[in-house]
Amino acid sequence: MPIVKLLRIVDSYSKPTMGYVHDGMIRVSKAVKAICEDKVEQYKPYIDLINKRWDKHLSRDLFVASYFLNPAFKYANDFEDTRPIKNGILDLLENQSLCPDTNVVLEELTLYS
C-alpha cells in the first residue's frame, strides 16, 4: 500500500526523510490512480483528500527543494521537473534570504538541470 509505505518513511528516525516526502506524495497519487484504473469518479475522492492534506501540512518550498536537489530523484527516469518545483526553490531562496544574489543561484540551477 503506497500510503502506508510513505507513512513509514516519514515516521522513520533512522535517516533524514524530507527529501523523500515530495516524491512519496507523487507516487501515492499515481498509485491510487492506477488502483482505480484511471477512472476519475473512483479515484477523485482519494486524490482530493491526499491533496487537501498535502496543501495543509506538507506543501512547503523546503520539501520541493529537497526533492529537486536529491540526486536519487534528480537522475531517476520518472523525475518531475516542473515549473512549480522550480518556483518553489526560487521562493525559498528569496523569502528566507538564504542567498543575497539570486542570479548566481539561477545560473547554478540551470547547470544542475
C-alpha positions in Angstrom: 0.0 0.0 0.0 1.7 3.2 -1.1 0.2 5.4 1.6 1.4 3.1 4.4 4.9 3.0 2.8 5.1 6.8 2.7 4.0 7.0 6.3 6.7 4.5 7.3 9.3 6.7 5.6 8.1 9.9 7.2 8.0 8.3 10.7 11.4 6.8 10.4 14.1 8.2 12.7 16.9 6.2 11.1 17.7 8.7 8.3 16.6 12.1 7.1 13.3 11.8 5.2 12.5 15.3 4.0 13.9 14.6 0.5 11.6 11.7 0.1 8.3 13.2 1.1 7.5 15.1 -2.1 8.4 12.1 -4.2 6.3 9.9 -2.0 3.3 12.1 -2.5 3.7 11.9 -6.3 4.0 8.1 -6.1 1.0 7.8 -3.8 -1.2 9.8 -6.2 -0.1 7.7 -9.2 -0.6 4.5 -7.3 -4.2 5.5 -6.2 -5.0 6.3 -9.9 -3.6 3.0 -11.0 -5.5 1.1 -8.4 -8.7 2.8 -9.6 -7.7 2.0 -13.2 -7.6 5.7 -14.0 -11.3 6.1 -13.6 -11.8 9.7 -12.3 -15.0 9.0 -10.5 -13.3 6.3 -8.4 -10.0 8.0 -7.6 -11.1 11.6 -7.3 -12.3 11.4 -3.6 -9.0 9.9 -2.6 -6.9 12.3 -4.6 -8.9 15.2 -3.2 -8.2 14.0 0.4 -4.5 13.5 -0.3 -4.2 16.9 -2.0 -6.1 18.6 0.9 -3.6 17.1 3.4 -0.7 17.9 1.2 -1.7 21.6 0.8 -2.5 22.0 4.6 0.6 20.3 6.1 3.3 19.5 3.6 3.2 21.8 0.6 6.3 23.7 1.5 9.1 25.1 -0.6 11.6 23.2 1.6 10.1 19.8 0.6 10.2 20.8 -3.0 13.8 21.9 -2.8 14.9 18.8 -1.1 13.1 16.7 -3.8 14.8 18.7 -6.6 18.3 18.6 -5.1 18.2 14.9 -4.1 20.3 13.0 -6.7 18.3 9.9 -6.0 15.3 11.5 -7.7 17.0 14.0 -10.0 18.6 11.3 -12.1 15.7 8.9 -12.0 13.7 8.3 -15.2 10.4 9.5 -13.6 11.8 12.7 -12.2 9.2 15.5 -12.4 11.0 18.8 -13.2 8.0 21.1 -13.4 7.6 24.9 -13.2 6.0 24.7 -9.7 9.1 22.8 -8.4 11.5 25.5 -9.8 9.3 28.3 -8.5 9.3 26.7 -5.0 13.0 26.6 -5.0 13.2 30.3 -6.0 10.6 31.3 -3.5 12.5 29.5 -0.7 15.7 31.3 -1.6 14.1 34.7 -1.9 11.7 34.5 1.1 14.2 33.0 3.5 17.1 35.4 2.4 19.3 32.3 2.1 21.1 33.8 -0.8 21.9 37.5 -1.3 22.3 37.1 -5.1 19.5 35.1 -6.6 21.0 35.5 -10.1 24.0 33.3 -9.1 21.6 30.6 -7.9 19.7 30.8 -11.1 22.8 30.2 -13.1 23.8 27.3 -10.9 20.3 25.8 -11.2 20.5 25.8 -15.0 23.7 23.9 -14.7 22.1 21.4 -12.4 19.1 21.0 -14.5 
